[in-house]
Amino acid sequence: MEKYSLKGLLFVTFLLVNSMSSSFADSIEEGKIVYLDMCEECHQLDGTGMNGVTAGDFVNDESILSQTDAELLNTIKVGKGDPVDGMPPNEGELSDQEMKDVLLYIRTSFGKK
């Protein structure tokens, strides 16, 4: 009976891990879609923001991605700097999940490898 329970537990664990990795990959893909639609114009496809000229440089400015998720999600939500020339707020434009997904995409694509 213990072997069956252990096999069952391992199978359930496998399903959970598989589901989580699939969900993780889905979140990254959803974040990429948001990034390309809402962020890429200023932050650029490579995440450098033209070396910080047009927007924050996720690749070379370590101070940006060293912030906590809560800090970065707040920046995504309320924007940063001048409303016209800075980063616009995304509250009302993006759902909370879309903001989390785009942050996950940014961290996995441009963070330290």
Sequence and secondary structure as in RCSB ss.txt:
>XXXX:A:sequence
MEKYSLKGLLFVTFLLVNSMSSSFADSIEEGKIVYLDMCEECHQLDGTGMNGVTAGDFVNDESILSQTDAELLNT
IKVGKGDPVDGMPPNEGELSDQEMKDVLLYIRTSFGKK
>XXXX:A:secstr
 HHHHHHHHHHHHHHHHHHHHHHHHHHHHHHHHHIIIIIHHHH TTSSHHHHTSS  TTT HHHHTS HHHHHHH
HHH BS TTTSB   BTTB HHHHHHHHHHHHHHHS  
